[in-house]
Amino acid sequence: MLEYQITAESGPGGDATARAKKIEIPFDAAAESGTQYPNPAELFLSSFAACVLKNVERYSHILHIPYTKASISVKGWRRDVPPAMVKVEYELTVWSPEEERRIDLLHRNIEKFGTIYNTVSASCEVTGNMIHRKEGQ
């Protein structure tokens, strides 16, 4: 079993930082949402995006699917009462010379084996699609 650890702190006004490995990640912990740093919901969506992109890398190696770039856009919807994230929607774009059926296989593996992906999909609706772009598109 893998174990992860971060530390975080905030002060009056909500300026906060999380420490992971050797970096500090500033975030907004203010009662009213600020505009400079990501808020907890945006960090949550960033974690989802990082998981998907990490798994593009992981499964492209395992499945021998070459790619030159991957990008993702993620949206989330929050319910007020009781407060919860209720939906996550994403669009993943992968630039690869590979044929469409192999890109679909990559996408299925990302959806099936992503740690954060599976954690999120167990607690709220997750929908998304993968766009396949050939080189030069």
Backbone hydrogen bonds, N-H to C=O, Kabsch-Sander energy under -0.5 kcal/mol:
donor,donor_aa,acceptor,acceptor_aa,energy
7,T,19,R,-1.7
9,E,17,T,-2.2
11,G,15,D,-1.3
14,G,11,G,-2.3
16,A,27,F,-2.0
17,T,9,E,-2.3
18,A,25,I,-2.2
19,R,7,T,-3.7
20,A,18,A,-0.5
20,A,23,I,-2.1
23,I,20,A,-2.3
25,I,18,A,-3.2
27,F,16,A,-2.5
28,D,38,P,-2.8
29,A,14,G,-3.2
29,A,27,F,-0.6
43,L,39,N,-2.3
44,F,40,P,-2.4
45,L,41,A,-2.3
46,S,42,E,-2.1
47,S,43,L,-2.3
48,F,44,F,-1.9
49,A,45,L,-2.5
50,A,46,S,-2.7
51,C,47,S,-2.1
52,V,48,F,-2.2
53,L,49,A,-2.6
54,K,50,A,-2.5
55,N,51,C,-2.0
56,V,52,V,-1.6
57,E,53,L,-1.8
58,R,54,K,-2.6
59,Y,55,N,-2.5
60,S,56,V,-1.7
61,H,57,E,-1.4
62,I,58,R,-2.0
63,L,59,Y,-2.5
64,H,61,H,-0.6
65,I,60,S,-2.7
68,T,95,W,-2.4
69,K,95,W,-0.9
71,S,93,T,-2.4
73,S,91,E,-1.9
75,K,89,E,-2.9
77,W,87,K,-2.5
79,R,84,A,-3.4
84,A,79,R,-1.7
86,V,77,W,-2.9
87,K,77,W,-1.3
88,V,125,E,-2.7
89,E,75,K,-2.6
90,Y,127,T,-2.0
91,E,73,S,-2.1
92,L,129,N,-2.8
93,T,71,S,-3.2
94,V,131,I,-2.7
95,W,69,K,-2.8
96,S,94,V,-0.7
96,S,133,R,-2.5
102,R,99,E,-0.8
103,I,99,E,-1.5
104,D,100,E,-2.4
105,L,101,R,-1.6
106,L,102,R,-2.0
107,H,103,I,-2.3
108,R,104,D,-2.4
109,N,105,L,-2.1
110,I,106,L,-2.1
111,E,107,H,-2.3
112,K,108,R,-2.0
113,F,109,N,-2.5
114,G,110,I,-1.0
118,N,114,G,-3.0
119,T,115,T,-1.9
120,V,116,I,-2.8
121,S,117,Y,-2.8
122,A,118,N,-1.3
123,S,119,T,-0.5
123,S,120,V,-1.5
124,C,120,V,-1.8
125,E,86,V,-1.8
127,T,88,V,-2.4
129,N,90,Y,-1.4
131,I,92,L,-3.6
132,H,130,M,-0.5
133,R,94,V,-2.6
133,R,131,I,-0.6
137,Q,134,K,-1.9
